[in-house]
Amino acid sequence: MKSMLALHGGVPVVSEPWPQWPAWDEHTEEAVLRVLRSGRWAISGMSTGAPSEERRFGEAFADFVGVPYGVPVVNGSAALVVALESLGVGFGDEVLVPGLVWVACASAVARIGARPVLVDIEPDTFCMCPSSAAAVMTSRTRAILLVHLYSSLADLDAFLALSEKTGVPIVEDCSQAHGAKWRGQRVGSLGSVGTFSFQNSKLLTAGEGGIVVSKHKSLYNALQQLRSDGRRWRRGPSVEGFPDLEEVGEWQGYNFCMTEFQAALLNERLQHLDEENERRAKNALLLESYLADIGHVTLIRRRDGRVTCPTFYHLPFKIDPVGFGGADIDTIRLALQAELGLYLEPVDPPLNKHVLYQPRLSRRFNTLRKTELDVRCFNLPRAAELSTTCFTLPHHALLAHSTAMRNIAEAFEKIKRHFFKL
Ligand SMILES: *Cc1c(COP(=O)(O)O)cnc(C)c1O
């Protein structure tokens, strides 16, 4: 029965496997083996005489983004912590955070003693709304944590103007937009600092990992010391058998150092990022044109000439239930998932309703701070609305052959027909 939904035991639209993520090849294998055999597995290990993979990656990724400095760290959450601290943000300060975003953006702010102020999002991009942000700024606001979420970029023009006017710096979290361009410039180069995650699902990955990039030399010094317990690269040539790091102690740091294995993976996979982004973008636009013919399904992405190179991470489908006989979003998601044989992630709830963001459960915070961190004072109606009308396609599906885009559209069509006939 071809017309029966795969969810109900029918034949699925797609039977071929989807591309694997993370992707790798023999060059990736060689890169990891090279580190293994070099005997140096961390930047705190003794020099082999050759530059460390971590240092090379810091330079290569900063160069890719178009800024002079990059400091790799263990993960994207740590990147946010050191980015904020390098800007002097700390106890008693407020940081603007989008109301719908991965929980790490809020918990990183809370972790350093500051208060995340949750700001509602734009209804058509999933990114922080500039006028809502301006409305909640106070004399305590010390940073704007701007996140490029899913397949949209935040309105950088509006936020750069707001930052200029108020003197409050922007931390640009690009963990979902590696390689995207705004008016020809890579994201991560527009704010005071840019942060990235290289967690398993991201567009560039080492399983775990992160980096902070900046155009400011003074921040580079701070970032280095924050990531390696107050140490930084020693000046002068590297001497085999001796440490590359010198003890400075101008900043109270952490051990947030990325291993040489992670950095070697990233150095190798960075070579593929632009090409993979291009393939994803081509397929996303193809899929969008097919969906336009079907109706009641649209993609949430910023359609704006200022986005000169879009990236597609999770691609949100916005569902108009009218076209699906009023079926609820999760039923449609599960039905499509069964047709495609592919996990489709729901959109996160807003942070004021998120089960993973509950600072009151933690003994890190005293009673006074818990009151300050209480999310019940935030009202995020646009985030709430969008989270219940969308679900997402993972980016590796966009690395498939273009015929797979036709299959996704066909699966939507089949589900629509089914719910109409019910
Ligand atoms: C993944 C992600 C993070 C956290 O990165 P980790 O490497 O998982 O710590 C932070 N911000 C955004 C927007 C993310 O997508």
The ligand as an SDF file (V2000), in Angstrom:
LIG
                    3D

 15 15  0  0  0  0  0  0  0  0999 V2000
   26.0620   24.0970   19.9820 C   0  0  0  0  0  0  0  0  0  0  0  0
   25.8450   25.4680   20.4520 C   0  0  0  0  0  0  0  0  0  0  0  0
   26.4640   25.9860   21.5960 C   0  0  0  0  0  0  0  0  0  0  0  0
   27.2380   25.1420   22.5550 C   0  0  0  0  0  0  0  0  0  0  0  0
   28.3130   24.5160   22.0270 O   0  0  0  0  0  0  0  0  0  0  0  0
   28.9350   23.2130   22.7310 P   0  0  0  0  0  0  0  0  0  0  0  0
   30.1350   22.9440   21.8850 O   0  0  0  0  0  0  0  0  0  0  0  0
   27.9100   22.1390   22.6520 O   0  0  0  0  0  0  0  0  0  0  0  0
   29.2690   23.5730   24.1240 O   0  0  0  0  0  0  0  0  0  0  0  0
   26.3050   27.3120   21.8910 C   0  0  0  0  0  0  0  0  0  0  0  0
   25.5500   28.1030   21.1220 N   0  0  0  0  0  0  0  0  0  0  0  0
   24.8890   27.6450   20.0490 C   0  0  0  0  0  0  0  0  0  0  0  0
   24.0800   28.5870   19.2250 C   0  0  0  0  0  0  0  0  0  0  0  0
   25.0010   26.3140   19.6870 C   0  0  0  0  0  0  0  0  0  0  0  0
   24.3540   25.8750   18.6150 O   0  0  0  0  0  0  0  0  0  0  0  0
  1  2  1  0
  2  3  1  0
  2 14  2  0
  3  4  1  0
  3 10  2  0
  4  5  1  0
  5  6  1  0
  6  7  2  0
  6  8  1  0
  6  9  1  0
 10 11  1  0
 11 12  2  0
 12 13  1  0
 12 14  1  0
 14 15  1  0
M  END
$$$$
